[in-house]
């Protein structure tokens, strides 16, 4: 089905961008998870100062925020796929998709506050 | 082989638009189980995101909130919830690596794909067990 002159909303390539974004964000998240696990497990320091100090440098905040951005986008595509697969009534699906977006936006803004308060 | 093709053997049951009471009896192959658990664990992590952020906030806000987090994490229910989230993360990670490899056409043959599905459990379950030991203070 074509909307307007050019834009196709169905067909073999519709959704490819999201498919690729899902994989790229997955690679970023997997790498971050491994790096985080190695850093945390190899540190002997279990004190508050050691933990909070880890998040003090600006670059750690920025990298953490980028990882959270990848997480939000990854979760958005995944949850949208779940709703599209199992929820057929358009009204309920739309409501769930909107709630998902709000839920994730809430988490994204909150994580900025958490990171920059340290 | 010829026996299964003969018209005398019962036709295999076909499942289309599986209903709820069929799901309970429907036995998925390992790859199918890994797949549905990948979804379920992803959805669980999505739902638990505010909880994880709240714990992260407690851990960073101040020395006293850090101690409050320790207190919170000493409760049994909290530990079970944390363990469920750790399992979800480990399963989602291990199954995710498998899917990325499948996308690269690694181990897409039937037998190899079944082995890699079992390998997902071989990674996620022992690590979850290790986390459980750590959480419940075995070591």
gemmi code that builds the backbone of each chain (N, CA, C; Angstrom):
import gemmi

chains = {
    "A": [
        ("UNK", (0.848, -1.196, 0.000), (0.000, 0.000, 0.000), (0.882, 1.244, 0.000)),
        ("UNK", (0.629, 2.119, -0.911), (1.438, 3.333, -0.983), (0.698, 4.489, -0.329)),
        ("UNK", (1.454, 5.266, 0.443), (0.872, 6.476, 1.022), (1.599, 7.646, 0.378)),
        ("UNK", (0.849, 8.582, -0.182), (1.484, 9.665, -0.902), (2.073, 9.127, -2.192)),
        ("UNK", (3.058, 9.826, -2.707), (3.595, 9.445, -4.002), (4.591, 8.292, -3.894)),
        ("UNK", (5.431, 8.270, -2.844), (6.545, 7.340, -2.820), (6.531, 6.353, -1.671)),
        ("UNK", (6.040, 6.771, -0.517), (6.310, 5.987, 0.680), (5.535, 4.671, 0.715)),
        ("UNK", (6.267, 3.541, 0.825), (5.642, 2.232, 0.963), (5.564, 1.876, 2.433)),
        ("UNK", (4.392, 1.445, 2.898), (4.297, 1.071, 4.300), (4.244, -0.438, 4.497)),
        ("UNK", (4.206, -1.202, 3.416), (4.355, -2.648, 3.533), (5.390, -3.094, 2.509)),
        ("UNK", (5.877, -4.327, 2.668), (6.820, -4.837, 1.687), (8.081, -5.339, 2.335)),
        ("UNK", (8.966, -5.884, 1.511), (10.123, -6.604, 2.008), (11.051, -5.748, 2.856)),
        ("UNK", (11.133, -4.437, 2.561), (12.148, -3.638, 3.247), (11.596, -2.790, 4.372)),
        ("UNK", (10.281, -2.769, 4.517), (9.721, -1.975, 5.586), (10.040, -2.644, 6.927)),
        ("UNK", (10.696, -1.930, 7.805), (11.074, -2.526, 9.076), (12.522, -2.934, 9.135)),
        ("UNK", (13.230, -2.866, 7.997), (14.639, -3.261, 7.990), (15.471, -2.366, 8.908)),
        ("UNK", (15.141, -1.073, 8.900), (15.884, -0.135, 9.741), (15.780, -0.510, 11.214)),
        ("UNK", (14.569, -0.841, 11.673), (14.371, -1.232, 13.066), (15.060, -2.554, 13.374)),
        ("UNK", (14.991, -3.472, 12.404), (15.639, -4.778, 12.560), (17.137, -4.571, 12.806)),
        ("UNK", (17.731, -3.672, 11.989), (19.160, -3.415, 12.107), (19.476, -2.688, 13.413)),
        ("UNK", (18.638, -1.710, 13.761), (18.846, -0.957, 15.004), (18.789, -1.884, 16.208)),
        ("UNK", (17.885, -2.875, 16.149), (17.765, -3.850, 17.233), (19.083, -4.591, 17.433)),
        ("UNK", (19.735, -4.958, 16.313), (20.993, -5.705, 16.393), (22.161, -4.821, 16.800)),
        ("UNK", (22.216, -3.599, 16.260), (23.316, -2.699, 16.619), (23.240, -2.343, 18.103)),
        ("UNK", (22.027, -2.016, 18.578), (21.884, -1.692, 20.003), (22.205, -2.917, 20.857)),
        ("UNK", (21.889, -4.126, 20.339), (22.204, -5.345, 21.091), (23.713, -5.512, 21.249)),
        ("UNK", (24.461, -5.242, 20.171), (25.927, -5.374, 20.235), (26.497, -4.359, 21.230)),
        ("UNK", (25.985, -3.113, 21.176), (26.442, -2.074, 22.110), (26.151, -2.507, 23.551)),
        ("UNK", (24.930, -2.976, 23.796), (24.537, -3.358, 25.157), (25.331, -4.557, 25.653)),
        ("UNK", (25.545, -5.534, 24.773), (26.326, -6.710, 25.158), (27.747, -6.333, 25.537)),
        ("UNK", (28.356, -5.454, 24.727), (29.712, -4.989, 25.017), (29.769, -4.237, 26.335)),
        ("UNK", (28.792, -3.338, 26.546), (28.747, -2.565, 27.792), (28.567, -3.484, 28.996)),
        ("UNK", (27.690, -4.488, 28.848), (27.430, -5.404, 29.959), (28.695, -6.170, 30.338)),
        ("UNK", (29.402, -6.663, 29.314), (30.644, -7.409, 29.582), (31.684, -6.514, 30.243)),
        ("UNK", (31.866, -5.295, 29.691), (32.851, -4.366, 30.248), (32.501, -4.021, 31.697)),
        ("UNK", (31.210, -3.734, 31.940), (30.752, -3.383, 33.280), (30.989, -4.540, 34.251)),
        ("UNK", (30.645, -5.769, 33.804), (30.812, -6.943, 34.671), (32.281, -7.151, 35.015)),
        ("UNK", (33.167, -6.998, 34.014), (34.594, -7.202, 34.263), (35.121, -6.154, 35.247)),
        ("UNK", (34.751, -4.875, 35.011), (35.231, -3.796, 35.891), (34.745, -4.015, 37.325)),
        ("UNK", (33.436, -4.288, 37.478), (32.868, -4.409, 38.832), (33.416, -5.635, 39.561)),
        ("UNK", (33.502, -6.770, 38.842), (33.947, -7.997, 39.503), (35.436, -7.975, 39.831)),
        ("UNK", (36.224, -7.201, 39.069), (37.670, -7.193, 39.314), (38.065, -6.181, 40.391)),
        ("UNK", (37.103, -5.316, 40.795), (37.425, -4.335, 41.835), (37.198, -4.952, 43.219)),
        ("UNK", (38.117, -4.709, 44.110), (37.935, -5.206, 45.464), (37.097, -4.256, 46.299)),
        ("UNK", (37.078, -2.995, 45.872), (36.438, -1.929, 46.634), (34.914, -2.071, 46.639)),
        ("UNK", (34.322, -2.330, 47.824), (32.867, -2.466, 47.894), (32.219, -1.286, 48.617)),
        ("UNK", (32.999, -0.213, 48.826), (32.472, 0.923, 49.588), (31.622, 1.833, 48.706)),
        ("UNK", (30.851, 2.707, 49.390), (30.048, 3.674, 48.643), (30.936, 4.612, 47.837)),
        ("UNK", (32.025, 5.097, 48.477), (32.904, 6.058, 47.798), (33.511, 5.484, 46.525)),
        ("UNK", (33.914, 4.203, 46.599), (34.486, 3.555, 45.421), (33.472, 3.436, 44.295)),
        ("UNK", (32.247, 3.036, 44.657), (31.177, 2.849, 43.669), (30.771, 4.182, 43.052)),
        ("UNK", (30.510, 5.174, 43.912), (30.072, 6.474, 43.405), (31.196, 7.150, 42.615)),
        ("UNK", (32.448, 6.927, 43.065), (33.588, 7.527, 42.385), (33.720, 7.034, 40.952)),
        ("UNK", (33.271, 5.770, 40.726), (33.327, 5.200, 39.382), (32.504, 6.014, 38.390)),
        ("UNK", (31.401, 6.601, 38.893), (30.488, 7.335, 37.999), (30.734, 8.841, 38.019)),
        ("UNK", (31.809, 9.258, 38.716), (32.083, 10.685, 38.833), (32.609, 11.320, 37.543)),
        ("UNK", (33.543, 10.676, 36.799), (34.068, 11.344, 35.600), (32.982, 11.576, 34.552)),
        ("UNK", (33.118, 12.706, 33.850), (32.111, 13.063, 32.847), (31.971, 11.984, 31.775)),
        ("UNK", (33.112, 11.429, 31.348), (33.033, 10.455, 30.242), (32.261, 9.202, 30.645)),
        ("UNK", (32.368, 8.805, 31.944), (31.597, 7.636, 32.397), (30.103, 7.936, 32.339)),
        ("UNK", (29.741, 9.167, 32.758), (28.326, 9.571, 32.695), (27.831, 9.530, 31.248)),
        ("UNK", (28.640, 10.063, 30.345), (28.215, 10.135, 28.934), (28.084, 8.732, 28.347)),
        ("UNK", (29.104, 7.863, 28.600), (29.044, 6.490, 28.072), (27.847, 5.750, 28.671)),
        ("UNK", (27.617, 5.947, 29.980), (26.472, 5.294, 30.630), (25.160, 5.752, 30.001)),
        ("UNK", (25.073, 7.058, 29.738), (23.837, 7.590, 29.165), (23.622, 7.053, 27.747)),
        ("UNK", (24.724, 6.932, 26.976), (24.599, 6.370, 25.626), (24.141, 4.913, 25.699)),
        ("UNK", (24.685, 4.166, 26.677), (24.256, 2.768, 26.855), (22.775, 2.719, 27.202)),
        ("UNK", (22.318, 3.649, 28.061), (20.900, 3.679, 28.431), (20.049, 4.042, 27.214)),
        ("UNK", (20.567, 4.947, 26.378), (19.842, 5.292, 25.145), (19.691, 4.057, 24.258)),
        ("UNK", (20.781, 3.270, 24.129), (20.711, 2.038, 23.330), (19.699, 1.075, 23.947)),
        ("UNK", (19.703, 1.004, 25.284), (18.763, 0.124, 25.997), (17.313, 0.531, 25.731)),
        ("UNK", (17.062, 1.851, 25.814), (15.698, 2.356, 25.616), (15.218, 2.023, 24.198)),
        ("UNK", (16.083, 2.251, 23.205), (15.696, 1.990, 21.824), (15.475, 0.494, 21.592)),
        ("UNK", (16.380, -0.320, 22.171), (16.295, -1.774, 22.061), (14.977, -2.275, 22.678)),
        ("UNK", (14.670, -1.767, 23.862), (13.449, -2.182, 24.564), (12.213, -1.711, 23.800)),
        ("UNK", (12.295, -0.519, 23.207), (11.172, 0.029, 22.446), (10.825, -0.900, 21.272)),
        ("UNK", (11.837, -1.284, 20.488), (11.579, -2.148, 19.331), (11.066, -3.516, 19.795)),
        ("UNK", (11.684, -4.059, 20.837), (11.289, -5.379, 21.332), (9.857, -5.402, 21.838)),
        ("UNK", (9.493, -4.391, 22.635), (8.137, -4.365, 23.192), (7.113, -4.102, 22.098)),
        ("UNK", (7.464, -3.234, 21.154), (6.560, -2.956, 20.037), (6.310, -4.242, 19.241)),
        ("UNK", (7.373, -5.049, 19.046), (7.212, -6.334, 18.342), (6.274, -7.261, 19.105)),
        ("UNK", (6.421, -7.285, 20.439), (5.550, -8.146, 21.252), (4.093, -7.712, 21.113)),
        ("UNK", (3.839, -6.408, 21.227), (2.450, -5.936, 21.090), (1.912, -6.259, 19.701)),
        ("UNK", (2.752, -6.070, 18.661), (2.286, -6.322, 17.288), (1.974, -7.795, 17.069)),
        ("UNK", (2.726, -8.682, 17.756), (2.509, -10.117, 17.560), (1.273, -10.634, 18.284)),
        ("UNK", (1.007, -10.124, 19.492), (-0.028, -10.752, 20.315), (-1.299, -9.936, 20.482)),
        ("UNK", (-1.219, -8.624, 20.322), (-2.392, -7.782, 20.570), (-2.972, -7.329, 19.237)),
        ("UNK", (-4.145, -7.858, 18.890), (-4.710, -7.559, 17.577), (-5.637, -6.343, 17.540)),
        ("UNK", (-6.492, -6.103, 18.584), (-7.385, -4.929, 18.487), (-6.579, -3.635, 18.445)),
        ("UNK", (-6.824, -2.831, 17.421), (-5.994, -1.647, 17.172), (-5.979, -0.681, 18.353)),
        ("UNK", (-7.137, -0.495, 19.012), (-7.221, 0.470, 20.102), (-6.345, 0.070, 21.280)),
        ("UNK", (-6.442, -1.218, 21.668), (-5.644, -1.707, 22.805), (-4.164, -1.666, 22.457)),
        ("UNK", (-3.846, -2.076, 21.203), (-2.442, -2.072, 20.791), (-1.873, -0.656, 20.836)),
        ("UNK", (-2.649, 0.303, 20.313), (-2.181, 1.696, 20.309), (-1.945, 2.177, 21.739)),
        ("UNK", (-2.894, 1.847, 22.638), (-2.753, 2.276, 24.030), (-1.476, 1.691, 24.642)),
        ("UNK", (-1.219, 0.393, 24.385), (-0.033, -0.252, 24.954), (1.259, 0.338, 24.380)),
        ("UNK", (1.239, 0.627, 23.072), (2.424, 1.219, 22.444), (2.708, 2.602, 23.038)),
        ("UNK", (1.636, 3.382, 23.244), (1.819, 4.721, 23.822), (2.328, 4.609, 25.259)),
        ("UNK", (1.753, 3.670, 26.043), (2.209, 3.479, 27.428), (3.672, 3.051, 27.462)),
        ("UNK", (4.059, 2.173, 26.513), (5.452, 1.725, 26.437), (6.386, 2.908, 26.190)),
        ("UNK", (5.984, 3.767, 25.244), (6.806, 4.936, 24.924), (6.944, 5.845, 26.138)),
        ("UNK", (5.820, 6.064, 26.854), (5.860, 6.942, 28.029), (6.729, 6.334, 29.131)),
        ("UNK", (6.567, 5.016, 29.332), (7.329, 4.275, 30.340), (8.832, 4.437, 30.086)),
        ("UNK", (9.218, 4.259, 28.822), (10.636, 4.333, 28.467), (11.152, 5.772, 28.521)),
        ("UNK", (10.323, 6.738, 28.106), (10.735, 8.137, 28.175), (10.952, 8.544, 29.633)),
        ("UNK", (10.045, 8.107, 30.508), (10.163, 8.351, 31.946), (11.502, 7.819, 32.460)),
        ("UNK", (11.824, 6.565, 32.089), (13.072, 5.946, 32.539), (14.291, 6.689, 31.987)),
        ("UNK", (14.208, 7.137, 30.743), (15.340, 7.830, 30.114), (15.643, 9.135, 30.846)),
        ("UNK", (14.597, 9.917, 31.120), (14.801, 11.209, 31.790), (15.307, 10.981, 33.211)),
        ("UNK", (14.731, 10.004, 33.892), (15.134, 9.699, 35.266), (16.622, 9.308, 35.309)),
        ("UNK", (17.073, 8.529, 34.326), (18.467, 8.073, 34.360), (19.451, 9.244, 34.202)),
        ("UNK", (19.042, 10.296, 33.480), (19.889, 11.494, 33.378), (20.064, 12.106, 34.769)),
        ("UNK", (18.933, 12.252, 35.458), (18.944, 12.811, 36.811), (19.833, 11.991, 37.743)),
        ("UNK", (19.709, 10.648, 37.678), (20.478, 9.760, 38.551), (21.978, 9.931, 38.288)),
        ("UNK", (22.349, 9.922, 36.999), (23.765, 9.966, 36.643), (24.399, 11.323, 36.993)),
        ("UNK", (23.663, 12.412, 36.772), (24.275, 13.727, 36.939), (24.175, 14.266, 38.378)),
        ("UNK", (23.545, 13.482, 39.248), (23.470, 13.921, 40.650), (24.730, 13.531, 41.410)),
        ("UNK", (25.437, 12.520, 40.888), (26.628, 12.049, 41.607), (27.725, 13.103, 41.588)),
    ],
    "B": [
        ("UNK", (11.886, -44.442, 7.279), (11.428, -43.284, 6.542), (10.145, -43.598, 5.792)),
        ("UNK", (10.120, -44.777, 5.142), (8.947, -45.105, 4.343), (7.723, -45.311, 5.236)),
        ("UNK", (7.976, -45.757, 6.463), (6.862, -45.995, 7.380), (6.127, -44.693, 7.691)),
        ("UNK", (6.908, -43.617, 7.921), (6.272, -42.357, 8.300), (5.511, -41.752, 7.120)),
        ("UNK", (5.891, -42.158, 5.911), (5.224, -41.595, 4.739), (3.975, -42.384, 4.363)),
        ("UNK", (3.826, -43.578, 4.956), (2.691, -44.420, 4.556), (1.380, -43.827, 5.039)),
        ("UNK", (0.300, -44.019, 4.295), (-0.993, -43.438, 4.670), (-1.592, -44.105, 5.904)),
        ("UNK", (-1.005, -45.251, 6.354), (-1.563, -45.956, 7.511), (-1.244, -45.233, 8.813)),
        ("UNK", (-0.084, -44.541, 8.874), (0.283, -43.865, 10.125), (-0.599, -42.637, 10.324)),
        ("UNK", (-0.857, -42.359, 11.598), (-1.704, -41.215, 11.917), (-1.040, -39.928, 11.447)),
        ("UNK", (-1.844, -39.033, 10.938), (-1.277, -37.752, 10.498), (-0.856, -36.936, 11.704)),
        ("UNK", (0.259, -36.276, 11.534), (0.747, -35.445, 12.616), (-0.244, -34.318, 12.863)),
        ("UNK", (-0.462, -33.997, 14.130), (-1.405, -32.923, 14.429), (-0.846, -31.584, 13.993)),
        ("UNK", (-1.680, -30.798, 13.425), (-1.232, -29.462, 13.013), (-1.750, -28.434, 14.009)),
        ("UNK", (-0.871, -27.500, 14.354), (-1.280, -26.431, 15.266), (-1.326, -25.117, 14.502)),
        ("UNK", (-2.502, -24.530, 14.466), (-2.595, -23.198, 13.848), (-3.308, -22.296, 14.830)),
        ("UNK", (-2.797, -21.092, 15.005), (-3.377, -20.153, 15.967), (-3.629, -20.865, 17.308)),
        ("UNK", (-2.529, -21.302, 17.894), (-2.585, -22.086, 19.117), (-3.380, -21.339, 20.189)),
        ("UNK", (-4.312, -22.059, 20.828), (-5.084, -21.431, 21.893), (-4.394, -21.671, 23.228)),
        ("UNK", (-4.879, -20.968, 24.252), (-4.214, -20.983, 25.550), (-4.061, -22.403, 26.091)),
        ("UNK", (-5.159, -23.223, 25.993), (-5.027, -24.532, 26.646), (-4.150, -25.476, 25.832)),
        ("UNK", (-3.905, -25.149, 24.559), (-2.958, -25.946, 23.777), (-1.508, -25.607, 24.136)),
        ("UNK", (-1.273, -24.327, 24.507), (0.083, -23.880, 24.808), (0.683, -24.736, 25.924)),
        ("UNK", (-0.171, -25.071, 26.920), (0.313, -25.812, 28.071), (0.839, -27.194, 27.660)),
        ("UNK", (0.145, -27.824, 26.678), (0.541, -29.181, 26.290), (1.539, -29.198, 25.145)),
        ("UNK", (1.724, -28.057, 24.490), (2.577, -28.019, 23.312), (4.044, -28.015, 23.718)),
        ("UNK", (4.779, -29.050, 23.313), (6.183, -29.126, 23.714), (7.068, -28.521, 22.636)),
        ("UNK", (7.761, -27.436, 23.043), (8.624, -26.746, 22.097), (9.986, -27.421, 22.040)),
        ("UNK", (10.637, -27.426, 20.871), (12.030, -27.872, 20.814), (12.917, -26.864, 21.560)),
        ("UNK", (14.159, -27.242, 21.919), (15.026, -26.335, 22.699), (15.135, -24.942, 22.100)),
        ("UNK", (15.277, -24.855, 20.777), (15.415, -23.532, 20.150), (14.145, -22.699, 20.342)),
        ("UNK", (12.983, -23.352, 20.297), (11.720, -22.651, 20.496), (11.579, -22.159, 21.918)),
        ("UNK", (12.042, -22.987, 22.858), (11.989, -22.622, 24.277), (12.906, -21.427, 24.550)),
        ("UNK", (14.123, -21.483, 23.989), (15.060, -20.369, 24.143), (14.439, -19.098, 23.579)),
        ("UNK", (13.759, -19.235, 22.451), (13.164, -18.082, 21.783), (12.067, -17.433, 22.632)),
        ("UNK", (11.139, -18.248, 23.142), (10.038, -17.658, 23.903), (10.554, -17.106, 25.235)),
        ("UNK", (11.580, -17.770, 25.805), (12.165, -17.243, 27.041), (12.939, -15.942, 26.780)),
        ("UNK", (13.475, -15.804, 25.560), (14.139, -14.549, 25.193), (13.126, -13.403, 25.235)),
        ("UNK", (11.941, -13.678, 24.711), (10.859, -12.688, 24.748), (10.436, -12.393, 26.177)),
        ("UNK", (10.163, -13.471, 26.919), (9.651, -13.306, 28.284), (10.670, -12.562, 29.146)),
        ("UNK", (11.973, -12.931, 29.009), (12.987, -12.274, 29.828), (13.128, -10.811, 29.424)),
        ("UNK", (13.014, -10.530, 28.112), (13.090, -9.151, 27.652), (11.949, -8.316, 28.205)),
        ("UNK", (10.735, -8.886, 28.177), (9.570, -8.178, 28.701), (9.716, -7.945, 30.204)),
        ("UNK", (10.247, -8.951, 30.908), (10.451, -8.823, 32.356), (11.440, -7.696, 32.667)),
        ("UNK", (12.535, -7.647, 31.905), (13.535, -6.601, 32.115), (12.940, -5.224, 31.813)),
        ("UNK", (12.100, -5.163, 30.786), (11.424, -3.899, 30.454), (10.548, -3.435, 31.616)),
        ("UNK", (9.760, -4.381, 32.170), (8.861, -4.024, 33.262), (9.635, -3.637, 34.520)),
        ("UNK", (10.807, -4.255, 34.712), (11.575, -4.022, 35.937), (12.504, -2.819, 35.826)),
        ("UNK", (12.501, -2.159, 34.676), (13.437, -1.048, 34.462), (13.337, 0.036, 35.548)),
        ("UNK", (12.125, 0.494, 35.910), (12.050, 1.493, 36.981), (12.598, 0.974, 38.309)),
        ("UNK", (12.375, -0.309, 38.615), (12.919, -0.885, 39.849), (14.445, -0.843, 39.827)),
        ("UNK", (15.028, -1.244, 38.686), (16.491, -1.248, 38.561), (17.038, 0.172, 38.675)),
        ("UNK", (16.339, 1.132, 38.045), (16.787, 2.526, 38.135), (16.689, 3.036, 39.564)),
        ("UNK", (15.629, 2.631, 40.267), (15.460, 3.049, 41.659), (16.623, 2.515, 42.506)),
        ("UNK", (16.983, 1.242, 42.306), (18.099, 0.649, 43.044), (19.413, 1.355, 42.684)),
        ("UNK", (19.582, 1.657, 41.394), (20.774, 2.367, 40.926), (20.849, 3.747, 41.576)),
        ("UNK", (19.687, 4.415, 41.655), (19.602, 5.728, 42.287), (20.014, 5.638, 43.765)),
        ("UNK", (19.461, 4.648, 44.464), (19.804, 4.452, 45.882), (21.301, 4.235, 46.048)),
        ("UNK", (21.894, 3.466, 45.116), (23.312, 3.111, 45.246), (24.204, 4.331, 45.056)),
        ("UNK", (23.730, 5.332, 44.314), (24.601, 6.471, 43.984), (24.312, 7.735, 44.783)),
        ("UNK", (23.052, 7.897, 45.254), (22.637, 9.171, 45.829), (23.518, 9.624, 46.985)),
        ("UNK", (23.667, 8.764, 47.981), (24.450, 9.160, 49.151), (24.882, 7.915, 49.912)),
        ("UNK", (25.757, 8.123, 50.867), (26.233, 7.015, 51.702), (25.060, 6.337, 52.413)),
        ("UNK", (24.120, 7.154, 52.916), (23.003, 6.570, 53.686), (22.045, 5.799, 52.780)),
        ("UNK", (21.825, 6.312, 51.554), (20.936, 5.579, 50.647), (21.612, 4.289, 50.184)),
        ("UNK", (22.939, 4.314, 50.069), (23.717, 3.123, 49.727), (23.516, 2.039, 50.790)),
        ("UNK", (23.504, 2.464, 52.054), (23.271, 1.514, 53.145), (21.826, 1.020, 53.145)),
        ("UNK", (20.890, 1.926, 52.775), (19.488, 1.517, 52.678), (19.321, 0.444, 51.606)),
        ("UNK", (20.082, 0.576, 50.500), (20.037, -0.422, 49.432), (20.512, -1.774, 49.955)),
        ("UNK", (21.616, -1.741, 50.748), (22.127, -2.982, 51.327), (21.067, -3.657, 52.184)),
        ("UNK", (20.355, -2.806, 52.965), (19.303, -3.318, 53.839), (18.181, -3.944, 53.004)),
        ("UNK", (17.805, -3.215, 51.941), (16.750, -3.707, 51.044), (17.157, -5.048, 50.441)),
        ("UNK", (18.412, -5.161, 50.011), (18.884, -6.370, 49.330), (19.116, -7.531, 50.288)),
        ("UNK", (18.885, -7.300, 51.582), (19.071, -8.403, 52.527), (17.771, -9.164, 52.755)),
        ("UNK", (16.648, -8.621, 52.252), (15.361, -9.301, 52.399), (15.226, -10.454, 51.420)),
        ("UNK", (14.450, -11.471, 51.829), (14.305, -12.678, 50.998), (13.577, -12.411, 49.700)),
        ("UNK", (12.482, -11.643, 49.800), (11.690, -11.386, 48.593), (12.511, -10.570, 47.608)),
        ("UNK", (13.216, -9.547, 48.158), (14.053, -8.712, 47.297), (15.117, -9.552, 46.604)),
        ("UNK", (15.701, -10.488, 47.344), (16.738, -11.335, 46.754), (16.176, -12.223, 45.646)),
        ("UNK", (14.967, -12.736, 45.871), (14.351, -13.574, 44.836), (14.047, -12.753, 43.581)),
        ("UNK", (13.567, -11.517, 43.793), (13.290, -10.644, 42.648), (14.584, -10.348, 41.892)),
        ("UNK", (15.640, -10.026, 42.660), (16.930, -9.745, 42.028), (17.436, -10.954, 41.252)),
        ("UNK", (17.253, -12.141, 41.850), (17.710, -13.365, 41.181), (16.948, -13.582, 39.872)),
        ("UNK", (15.631, -13.325, 39.899), (14.825, -13.458, 38.675), (15.339, -12.504, 37.600)),
        ("UNK", (15.692, -11.272, 38.027), (16.181, -10.294, 37.051), (17.557, -10.689, 36.524)),
        ("UNK", (18.389, -11.253, 37.406), (19.713, -11.706, 36.965), (19.571, -12.849, 35.959)),
        ("UNK", (18.641, -13.789, 36.246), (18.401, -14.868, 35.285), (17.942, -14.290, 33.952)),
        ("UNK", (16.979, -13.331, 34.021), (16.433, -12.750, 32.791), (17.543, -12.095, 31.973)),
        ("UNK", (18.415, -11.357, 32.664), (19.501, -10.667, 31.958), (20.458, -11.682, 31.323)),
        ("UNK", (20.821, -12.724, 32.079), (21.771, -13.723, 31.570), (21.175, -14.493, 30.398)),
        ("UNK", (19.895, -14.891, 30.533), (19.266, -15.628, 29.435), (19.139, -14.746, 28.199)),
        ("UNK", (18.697, -13.494, 28.420), (18.505, -12.579, 27.299), (19.834, -12.315, 26.597)),
        ("UNK", (20.899, -12.192, 27.389), (22.234, -11.957, 26.829), (22.709, -13.172, 26.021)),
        ("UNK", (22.648, -14.360, 26.647), (23.164, -15.561, 25.986), (22.360, -15.877, 24.727)),
        ("UNK", (21.025, -15.792, 24.827), (20.190, -16.064, 23.653), (20.419, -14.993, 22.590)),
        ("UNK", (20.649, -13.749, 23.038), (20.907, -12.653, 22.097), (22.172, -12.878, 21.305)),
        ("UNK", (23.234, -13.337, 21.973), (24.484, -13.656, 21.274), (24.219, -14.750, 20.238)),
        ("UNK", (23.392, -15.736, 20.616), (23.054, -16.820, 19.675), (22.347, -16.257, 18.438)),
        ("UNK", (21.416, -15.324, 18.649), (20.696, -14.763, 17.500), (21.612, -13.954, 16.599)),
        ("UNK", (22.560, -13.219, 17.231), (23.503, -12.446, 16.412), (24.348, -13.389, 15.558)),
        ("UNK", (24.749, -14.529, 16.148), (25.524, -15.515, 15.386), (24.673, -16.126, 14.273)),
        ("UNK", (23.408, -16.419, 14.585), (22.508, -16.965, 13.550), (22.358, -15.966, 12.398)),
        ("UNK", (22.287, -14.666, 12.742), (22.207, -13.645, 11.692), (23.430, -13.670, 10.800)),
        ("UNK", (24.586, -14.061, 11.383), (25.827, -14.150, 10.602), (25.973, -15.526, 9.951)),
        ("UNK", (24.882, -16.302, 10.007), (24.848, -17.652, 9.413), (25.799, -18.621, 10.104)),
        ("UNK", (26.063, -18.385, 11.379), (26.854, -19.333, 12.159), (25.886, -20.343, 12.780)),
        ("UNK", (26.170, -21.626, 12.593), (25.363, -22.699, 13.189), (23.889, -22.605, 12.829)),
        ("UNK", (23.597, -22.511, 11.532), (22.178, -22.479, 11.160), (21.648, -23.847, 10.747)),
        ("UNK", (22.538, -24.846, 10.678), (22.050, -26.200, 10.405), (21.225, -26.666, 11.593)),
        ("UNK", (20.302, -27.573, 11.340), (19.365, -27.989, 12.369), (20.053, -28.513, 13.632)),
        ("UNK", (21.014, -29.444, 13.436), (21.682, -30.046, 14.599), (22.515, -29.012, 15.348)),
        ("UNK", (23.245, -28.184, 14.580), (24.099, -27.170, 15.208), (23.250, -26.145, 15.947)),
        ("UNK", (22.096, -25.770, 15.362), (21.218, -24.788, 16.001), (20.656, -25.345, 17.305)),
        ("UNK", (20.368, -26.652, 17.304), (19.858, -27.262, 18.537), (20.939, -27.271, 19.619)),
        ("UNK", (22.179, -27.575, 19.200), (23.278, -27.548, 20.173), (23.477, -26.147, 20.740)),
        ("UNK", (23.418, -25.130, 19.863), (23.642, -23.765, 20.346), (22.505, -23.326, 21.272)),
        ("UNK", (21.279, -23.847, 21.019), (20.167, -23.528, 21.923), (20.448, -24.100, 23.312)),
        ("UNK", (20.974, -25.324, 23.342), (21.319, -25.923, 24.637), (22.496, -25.194, 25.278)),
        ("UNK", (23.402, -24.672, 24.429), (24.546, -23.917, 24.950), (24.095, -22.653, 25.675)),
        ("UNK", (22.960, -22.072, 25.220), (22.411, -20.887, 25.901), (22.124, -21.223, 27.368)),
        ("UNK", (21.475, -22.381, 27.578), (21.205, -22.808, 28.961), (22.505, -23.097, 29.706)),
        ("UNK", (23.470, -23.686, 29.000), (24.745, -24.050, 29.628), (25.489, -22.814, 30.122)),
        ("UNK", (25.225, -21.659, 29.480), (25.847, -20.412, 29.943), (24.982, -19.765, 31.023)),
        ("UNK", (23.686, -19.609, 30.739), (22.841, -18.787, 31.616), (22.532, -19.471, 32.952)),
        ("UNK", (22.292, -20.783, 32.929), (21.865, -21.430, 34.181), (22.982, -21.558, 35.227)),
        ("UNK", (24.201, -22.015, 34.867), (25.256, -22.056, 35.892), (25.586, -20.674, 36.454)),
        ("UNK", (25.579, -19.636, 35.577), (25.866, -18.283, 36.058), (24.757, -17.795, 36.995)),
        ("UNK", (23.507, -18.164, 36.678), (22.397, -17.808, 37.572), (22.563, -18.499, 38.919)),
        ("UNK", (22.982, -19.758, 38.870), (23.206, -20.510, 40.106), (24.312, -19.856, 40.948)),
        ("UNK", (25.372, -19.436, 40.248), (26.481, -18.745, 40.912), (25.980, -17.464, 41.585)),
        ("UNK", (25.144, -16.715, 40.845), (24.573, -15.480, 41.395), (23.690, -15.790, 42.601)),
        ("UNK", (22.954, -16.914, 42.530), (22.091, -17.304, 43.647), (22.928, -17.599, 44.879)),
        ("UNK", (24.035, -18.321, 44.698), (24.938, -18.611, 45.823), (25.448, -17.332, 46.442)),
        ("UNK", (25.842, -16.394, 45.570), (26.377, -15.120, 46.040), (25.288, -14.328, 46.774)),
        ("UNK", (24.093, -14.279, 46.180), (22.987, -13.499, 46.769), (22.581, -14.038, 48.133)),
        ("UNK", (22.516, -15.375, 48.246), (22.029, -15.967, 49.483), (23.163, -16.331, 50.435)),
        ("UNK", (24.347, -15.790, 50.125), (25.431, -15.826, 51.086), (26.091, -17.177, 51.298)),
        ("UNK", (26.101, -18.030, 50.250), (26.809, -19.299, 50.382), (28.319, -19.053, 50.403)),
        ("UNK", (28.738, -18.021, 49.620), (30.156, -17.630, 49.703), (30.293, -16.133, 49.587)),
    ],
}
model = gemmi.Model(1)
for chain_id, residues in chains.items():
    chain = gemmi.Chain(chain_id)
    for i, (resn, *xyz) in enumerate(residues, 1):
        res = gemmi.Residue()
        res.name, res.seqid = resn, gemmi.SeqId(i, " ")
        for name, pos in zip(("N", "CA", "C"), xyz):
            atom = gemmi.Atom()
            atom.name, atom.element = name, gemmi.Element(name[0])
            atom.pos, atom.b_iso = gemmi.Position(*pos), 0.0
            res.add_atom(atom)
        chain.add_residue(res)
    model.add_chain(chain)
structure = gemmi.Structure()
structure.add_model(model)
structure.setup_entities()
